[in-house]
């Protein structure tokens, strides 16, 4: 059972905030801004009910949100440099050579039309089209824990085509329209450049159905398990057709009951089938089609393209597919605990600053959880011996 982190545990491990301050302090030249950053991190993991401007200001001892607004919107510091520190922090404490990178997006419901990137668009968070911002995120998952390590604000084409609107939200002139898979490719490439220890990538069908995204992963040497649409077409068994059509011809013996990991209600068990296709690449990689079927409703299927070293067992592929829950849990925890969606800023830079600090706060909780769980395991092992 995983240990849950509460504020009393943050007090118990109070040195962690100090270690983070030592890690990131050089990013803030002015001492008052450096101190404001530490206060902001402390606020984000506090138990105040909402992390909006007025409550953050009250926690910090300010009469109004003016100082907080200046810190997020106008003071001199680079959120991307802080992101690099975050990635190193996660690598130091949660990194493992066979780690998994997880790509996903989440929505931030907003009012009005002034916030950077806001618009009527589909939000998986709300499950419908809403007025919102969409952030594309990269999470890191290992057996030690999981945390968000990168982020980009999706800018709809309607924004990119309106330079005046972009200027009002302080969106840099260098920013051009990019699809969500293109954004994800850039984040994966950054993770490689900063030596994030990972061998696998998993993502939902928005990304898995994009051939350029799959090709980028292959060129970078990643194995992957990527969800795809049932309409995705594939040449298999001398037939070119939709993946759901191919699945209809699978024998009953092809299906195996496997768990893709523990959830809140126990093991997540489904029926799975795997069909390799194509020739083995020069680097010894094999492509395949992985299919998941519900135990209670055989019409409920999910499809995945895979790329992995030849001979990789189906259980390993299933485990990687199950890692997608990690980013969903990151979103839930970061929103409920670290104020990920409680910002009251409109500008491009302020969004990146708040989101990056929130991610850092959440990663600290993940590191604390990993540390406490590791100590609990050691105690159990000592008692058993």
Backbone torsions as a table, in degrees:
resi	resn	phi	psi	omega
1	UNK	NA	134.0	179.9
2	UNK	-79.2	144.1	178.3
3	UNK	-81.9	132.4	178.8
4	UNK	-89.6	139.9	-177.3
5	UNK	-93.3	128.7	175.8
6	UNK	-125.4	174.3	-175.5
7	UNK	-60.9	-32.9	179.6
8	UNK	-62.4	-30.3	178.8
9	UNK	-74.2	-32.0	176.2
10	UNK	-64.8	-38.4	176.4
11	UNK	-66.2	-40.0	-179.3
12	UNK	-62.2	-38.9	-179.1
13	UNK	-106.6	40.8	-174.1
14	UNK	-57.1	-21.7	179.8
15	UNK	-66.5	-16.2	-177.4
16	UNK	-65.5	-41.2	176.6
17	UNK	-62.2	-37.5	178.4
18	UNK	-66.4	-39.0	177.6
19	UNK	-64.7	-38.2	177.6
20	UNK	-67.3	-40.2	178.0
21	UNK	-58.8	-42.7	179.1
22	UNK	-66.1	-30.9	-178.1
23	UNK	-74.6	-37.4	-171.7
24	UNK	-109.7	-6.3	-172.7
25	UNK	-55.8	-34.6	-176.7
26	UNK	-69.6	-11.6	178.6
27	UNK	-74.7	-14.3	-176.6
28	UNK	-118.4	107.8	-173.2
29	UNK	-68.0	-44.1	-177.0
30	UNK	-82.7	132.7	-176.3
31	UNK	-61.1	-35.1	-179.7
32	UNK	-68.8	-32.4	177.0
33	UNK	-73.3	-36.5	176.4
34	UNK	-60.9	-44.3	179.2
35	UNK	-67.8	-36.4	178.7
36	UNK	-63.4	-37.1	178.7
37	UNK	-63.6	-42.6	179.3
38	UNK	-65.8	-40.8	177.7
39	UNK	-61.9	-42.1	-178.5
40	UNK	-63.8	-43.2	176.7
41	UNK	-60.3	-41.5	-179.3
42	UNK	-65.6	-39.7	178.3
43	UNK	-62.0	-41.9	-174.3
44	UNK	-65.7	-24.9	177.3
45	UNK	-104.7	8.4	178.0
46	UNK	-79.1	176.1	-178.0
47	UNK	-97.6	14.6	176.7
48	UNK	-63.2	143.3	-170.6
49	UNK	-63.1	-34.5	177.1
50	UNK	-139.4	145.5	-179.1
51	UNK	-101.7	46.2	177.8
52	UNK	-86.5	176.8	-171.0
53	UNK	-55.1	-48.6	-175.9
54	UNK	-68.0	-41.8	-178.4
55	UNK	-71.2	-34.7	175.5
56	UNK	-64.8	-43.0	179.4
57	UNK	-62.0	-42.7	179.4
58	UNK	-62.7	-42.8	178.5
59	UNK	-61.0	-38.3	-177.8
60	UNK	-79.8	-6.0	180.0
61	UNK	84.8	19.6	179.8
62	UNK	-97.8	149.5	-179.9
63	UNK	-76.0	-28.6	-179.7
64	UNK	-140.6	167.8	177.6
65	UNK	-75.7	7.5	-173.5
66	UNK	-56.2	-45.8	-178.3
67	UNK	-66.5	-39.2	178.2
68	UNK	-64.6	-42.8	179.0
69	UNK	-63.2	-38.9	177.6
70	UNK	-66.2	-42.6	-179.6
71	UNK	-59.9	-43.2	-177.5
72	UNK	-80.6	-33.1	-171.0
73	UNK	-103.8	-30.5	-168.7
74	UNK	-129.4	-17.6	-179.3
75	UNK	-69.3	163.5	-173.0
76	UNK	-93.7	102.1	169.9
77	UNK	-166.5	158.3	-170.9
78	UNK	-111.0	115.4	-179.3
79	UNK	-65.6	-28.4	179.3
80	UNK	-70.5	-35.4	175.0
81	UNK	-64.8	-38.3	177.2
82	UNK	-66.6	-36.6	175.5
83	UNK	-60.3	-40.9	178.0
84	UNK	-61.9	-39.4	176.7
85	UNK	-65.1	-39.6	178.2
86	UNK	-60.9	-44.7	-179.3
87	UNK	-63.4	-38.7	177.8
88	UNK	-67.7	-38.5	178.3
89	UNK	-61.3	-47.7	179.3
90	UNK	-63.8	-41.4	178.0
91	UNK	-60.9	-43.4	-177.2
92	UNK	-62.4	-37.0	-171.5
93	UNK	-107.8	-25.5	-177.6
94	UNK	-118.6	-4.7	-172.3
95	UNK	-68.5	139.1	172.1
96	UNK	-144.4	148.7	-174.1
97	UNK	-58.5	-32.6	-178.2
98	UNK	-101.4	31.7	178.9
99	UNK	-62.1	162.7	-177.9
100	UNK	-118.7	129.8	171.8
101	UNK	-92.8	131.2	-176.8
102	UNK	-120.8	124.3	179.6
103	UNK	-103.0	134.5	175.1
104	UNK	-162.1	173.2	179.6
105	UNK	-130.2	159.2	174.8
106	UNK	-145.0	153.5	-177.6
107	UNK	-101.6	152.4	176.3
108	UNK	-125.0	105.5	-177.3
109	UNK	-65.6	132.8	-177.3
110	UNK	-137.3	157.1	172.1
111	UNK	-104.4	152.3	176.7
112	UNK	82.6	-172.8	-174.6
113	UNK	-126.3	5.3	-172.1
114	UNK	-90.9	-26.9	-176.9
115	UNK	-64.9	137.8	-176.3
116	UNK	-54.4	126.4	175.1
117	UNK	79.2	0.1	-176.9
118	UNK	-70.9	148.6	178.4
119	UNK	176.5	171.7	175.9
120	UNK	-76.5	106.7	-177.8
121	UNK	-152.3	161.6	-177.1
122	UNK	-70.4	133.0	176.5
123	UNK	-120.4	117.9	176.0
124	UNK	-63.8	-27.8	177.9
125	UNK	-61.3	-44.5	180.0
126	UNK	-88.3	-20.9	-178.3
127	UNK	76.7	20.7	-178.9
128	UNK	-164.2	175.6	175.5
129	UNK	-75.5	126.8	-178.7
130	UNK	-141.0	165.3	170.7
131	UNK	-78.8	110.0	-171.3
132	UNK	-158.8	169.3	166.0
133	UNK	-102.7	151.2	177.3
134	UNK	-120.4	126.5	174.8
135	UNK	-109.3	132.8	173.7
136	UNK	-97.0	129.7	-172.5
137	UNK	-126.0	153.8	172.5
138	UNK	-119.4	125.8	177.3
139	UNK	-111.6	157.9	176.6
140	UNK	-118.2	132.5	-179.3
141	UNK	-128.6	129.3	170.9
142	UNK	-138.9	178.1	178.0
143	UNK	-68.4	-13.9	178.1
144	UNK	-82.1	-25.4	-178.2
145	UNK	156.8	-171.1	-179.4
146	UNK	-148.2	150.3	-177.6
147	UNK	-158.7	157.5	174.4
148	UNK	-79.1	135.4	-176.1
149	UNK	-125.8	-9.0	178.0
150	UNK	-156.3	160.5	-175.1
151	UNK	-157.9	146.7	172.1
152	UNK	-145.1	140.9	176.4
153	UNK	-85.2	122.4	178.0
154	UNK	-73.9	127.1	-178.8
155	UNK	-109.5	107.0	-179.2
156	UNK	-57.9	156.2	-177.3
157	UNK	-60.9	-33.1	179.1
158	UNK	-60.6	-31.7	175.8
159	UNK	-73.8	-45.9	-176.8
160	UNK	-62.1	-28.3	-179.5
161	UNK	-85.0	0.2	-177.5
162	UNK	-125.3	89.0	-174.3
163	UNK	-64.4	-35.0	179.7
164	UNK	-63.4	-42.9	179.1
165	UNK	-63.7	-40.1	178.2
166	UNK	-63.9	-41.7	-179.9
167	UNK	-62.2	-39.7	-179.8
168	UNK	-63.7	-29.1	179.0
169	UNK	-97.3	10.7	178.8
170	UNK	57.8	35.9	176.6
171	UNK	-81.3	124.7	-176.9
172	UNK	-56.8	146.3	-179.5
173	UNK	-66.6	-17.8	179.8
174	UNK	-78.1	-13.2	-177.3
175	UNK	-77.8	124.6	177.4
176	UNK	-120.9	165.4	-179.3
177	UNK	-61.9	136.5	176.0
178	UNK	-142.9	137.2	176.3
179	UNK	-68.7	163.7	178.6
180	UNK	-61.7	-42.4	175.4
181	UNK	-61.8	-35.6	178.0
182	UNK	-65.9	-40.4	175.8
183	UNK	-60.9	-43.9	-179.9
184	UNK	-63.1	-38.3	177.9
185	UNK	-59.9	-42.3	-179.6
186	UNK	-63.2	-39.7	-179.4
187	UNK	-69.4	-38.4	176.4
188	UNK	-62.5	-43.2	179.4
189	UNK	-63.5	-37.1	175.8
190	UNK	-64.4	-40.2	179.9
191	UNK	-61.9	-38.0	177.1
192	UNK	-66.5	-43.8	-177.7
193	UNK	-63.6	-29.1	-179.5
194	UNK	-99.3	13.1	173.2
195	UNK	60.2	39.4	172.6
196	UNK	-65.4	124.4	-177.1
197	UNK	-74.1	102.8	-178.4
198	UNK	-154.3	144.7	176.8
199	UNK	-116.3	-18.2	-172.5
200	UNK	-123.6	154.1	172.1
201	UNK	-134.0	138.0	172.4
202	UNK	-135.4	151.5	-176.8
203	UNK	-164.4	167.9	179.5
204	UNK	-83.7	-175.7	-168.8
205	UNK	-70.2	-20.4	175.1
206	UNK	-56.7	-37.3	-177.1
207	UNK	-96.1	-40.4	-178.7
208	UNK	-65.0	-29.0	-179.6
209	UNK	-82.0	-2.5	-178.9
210	UNK	-94.4	113.6	-174.9
211	UNK	-63.9	-35.4	179.8
212	UNK	-64.9	-35.2	177.5
213	UNK	-65.8	-45.1	179.1
214	UNK	-63.8	-41.7	-179.3
215	UNK	-64.4	-37.4	177.8
216	UNK	-62.9	-44.4	179.3
217	UNK	-60.7	-42.8	-179.6
218	UNK	-64.7	-41.8	-178.9
219	UNK	-65.7	-27.2	179.7
220	UNK	-88.4	-2.0	176.4
221	UNK	86.5	14.9	179.7
222	UNK	-84.3	147.5	161.3
223	UNK	-87.4	156.4	-179.4
224	UNK	-149.9	157.4	169.1
225	UNK	-134.7	104.2	-170.7
226	UNK	-120.0	126.6	177.1
227	UNK	-65.5	145.7	179.9
228	UNK	-135.9	163.0	176.6
229	UNK	-73.3	152.3	176.0
230	UNK	-64.2	-17.1	-179.3
231	UNK	-87.8	-4.7	178.4
232	UNK	-59.9	135.6	-177.1
233	UNK	-101.7	149.8	-172.2
234	UNK	-152.6	140.4	174.4
235	UNK	-90.8	113.0	-176.1
236	UNK	-146.9	134.8	-179.8
237	UNK	52.6	46.0	176.6
238	UNK	62.0	24.4	177.2
239	UNK	-136.3	135.3	176.2
240	UNK	-102.9	113.0	-177.8
241	UNK	-160.6	-178.1	179.0
242	UNK	-68.1	150.5	-177.5
243	UNK	-64.6	-33.3	179.0
244	UNK	-68.4	-26.7	175.6
245	UNK	-71.9	-39.4	177.8
246	UNK	-62.9	-38.2	-176.1
247	UNK	-65.7	-29.6	-179.3
248	UNK	-59.9	-24.8	-178.1
249	UNK	-91.4	2.7	-179.2
250	UNK	-71.4	139.7	177.2
251	UNK	-74.9	154.8	-179.5
252	UNK	-61.1	-29.6	-180.0
253	UNK	-71.9	-10.5	-179.8
254	UNK	-74.3	-20.8	-173.4
255	UNK	-90.3	135.8	177.4
256	UNK	-128.5	140.6	179.0
257	UNK	-86.1	114.8	-176.3
258	UNK	-137.6	152.5	174.7
259	UNK	-95.0	137.6	175.8
260	UNK	-100.3	17.3	176.4
261	UNK	126.0	165.9	-179.3
262	UNK	-82.0	138.1	174.6
263	UNK	-114.9	-169.6	-178.8
264	UNK	-67.3	-21.6	-179.0
265	UNK	-112.1	22.2	179.3
266	UNK	107.5	-164.7	-178.6
267	UNK	-64.0	139.0	178.6
268	UNK	-94.9	94.8	-173.1
269	UNK	-102.5	132.0	176.0
270	UNK	-137.0	173.6	167.4
271	UNK	-93.7	138.1	-176.6
272	UNK	-130.5	146.3	173.5
273	UNK	-135.1	147.2	-178.5
274	UNK	-136.0	132.7	178.9
275	UNK	-129.9	112.4	175.2
276	UNK	-71.8	151.5	176.8
277	UNK	-147.7	158.7	-179.7
278	UNK	74.6	172.1	-179.7
279	UNK	-85.7	158.2	177.2
280	UNK	-70.6	135.1	-176.9
281	UNK	-72.4	170.2	179.4
282	UNK	-61.6	-24.0	179.7
283	UNK	-93.7	8.9	176.7
284	UNK	81.9	21.5	-179.1
285	UNK	-97.1	145.6	-179.5
286	UNK	-122.5	131.1	174.5
287	UNK	-85.7	155.8	179.5
288	UNK	-160.6	166.1	174.4
289	UNK	-112.9	119.3	178.0
290	UNK	-107.6	134.8	-177.5
291	UNK	-127.7	135.5	177.8
292	UNK	-112.8	135.6	-179.5
293	UNK	-130.6	136.8	178.6
294	UNK	-65.4	145.9	177.7
295	UNK	-73.0	-25.4	-174.8
296	UNK	-104.6	-19.7	-179.4
297	UNK	-137.8	101.8	-174.0
298	UNK	-72.5	-5.6	174.3
299	UNK	-89.2	-8.0	-179.4
300	UNK	-91.1	97.7	-176.0
301	UNK	-124.1	151.2	172.7
302	UNK	-130.8	147.6	-172.2
303	UNK	-124.4	145.3	-178.3
304	UNK	-139.5	139.2	164.4
305	UNK	-89.6	137.7	179.2
306	UNK	-125.3	153.5	171.2
307	UNK	-142.7	121.0	-175.4
308	UNK	-156.3	161.4	176.7
309	UNK	-55.1	138.4	179.8
310	UNK	-54.4	133.6	-179.5
311	UNK	94.3	-2.9	177.2
312	UNK	-61.6	130.1	-178.1
313	UNK	-70.7	153.1	-179.2
314	UNK	-62.3	-33.6	-179.8
315	UNK	-60.3	-38.3	178.5
316	UNK	-64.5	-42.4	178.0
317	UNK	-62.7	-42.0	179.3
318	UNK	-63.3	-41.1	178.5
319	UNK	-61.3	-41.4	179.3
320	UNK	-66.6	-42.2	176.7
321	UNK	-56.8	-38.7	-179.2
322	UNK	-71.8	-12.4	-179.4
323	UNK	-70.3	-11.3	180.0
324	UNK	-63.1	-24.9	178.0
325	UNK	-61.4	-25.0	-175.6
326	UNK	-62.4	-42.7	-178.8
327	UNK	-70.9	-34.0	176.7
328	UNK	-63.8	-40.3	177.3
329	UNK	-67.5	-37.9	176.5
330	UNK	-58.7	-46.6	179.1
331	UNK	-59.9	-47.7	-177.7
332	UNK	-60.6	-47.6	-178.6
333	UNK	-67.6	-43.7	-177.4
334	UNK	-65.3	-32.6	178.0
335	UNK	-77.4	-40.2	-177.2
336	UNK	-77.5	-33.0	-171.7
337	UNK	-109.9	-40.5	-170.6
338	UNK	-109.0	16.3	171.7
339	UNK	65.2	27.8	-175.6
340	UNK	-56.1	-37.6	-175.4
341	UNK	-107.8	16.1	-174.7
342	UNK	-107.8	22.7	-179.9
343	UNK	-78.1	151.6	177.3
344	UNK	-125.7	57.6	-179.2
345	UNK	-126.0	157.4	-178.4
346	UNK	-117.1	-28.2	-171.4
347	UNK	-79.7	160.0	178.8
348	UNK	-58.9	-51.4	-176.3
349	UNK	-65.6	-39.5	-178.6
350	UNK	-65.8	-36.4	176.9
351	UNK	-60.5	-48.6	-178.5
352	UNK	-63.2	-37.1	-178.4
353	UNK	-68.4	-48.0	179.6
354	UNK	-63.1	-47.4	-176.8
355	UNK	-61.1	-41.9	-178.8
356	UNK	-66.4	-41.8	178.4
357	UNK	-66.5	-38.4	176.8
358	UNK	-63.6	-43.2	176.6
359	UNK	-60.2	-40.6	179.6
360	UNK	-63.7	-41.4	179.1
361	UNK	-63.5	-43.7	179.5
362	UNK	-65.4	-39.0	179.6
363	UNK	-64.3	-33.9	176.6
364	UNK	-62.3	-42.1	177.8
365	UNK	-64.0	-37.6	178.4
366	UNK	-65.6	-40.0	178.2
367	UNK	-66.1	-42.6	177.5
368	UNK	-61.4	-43.2	179.0
369	UNK	-61.5	-44.2	179.3
370	UNK	-61.2	-41.5	-178.4
371	UNK	-66.3	-44.1	-179.6
372	UNK	-67.1	-41.6	179.1
373	UNK	-64.4	-37.4	178.9
374	UNK	-65.1	-41.2	177.5
375	UNK	-64.9	-39.0	179.1
376	UNK	-64.0	-39.3	178.5
377	UNK	-64.6	-40.9	179.1
378	UNK	-63.1	-39.0	178.8
379	UNK	-65.9	-41.4	178.8
380	UNK	-63.0	-42.3	-179.0
381	UNK	-65.6	-37.6	179.4
382	UNK	-68.0	-36.3	178.2
383	UNK	-68.5	-37.5	-178.8
384	UNK	-70.2	-31.9	179.8
385	UNK	-81.1	NA	NA
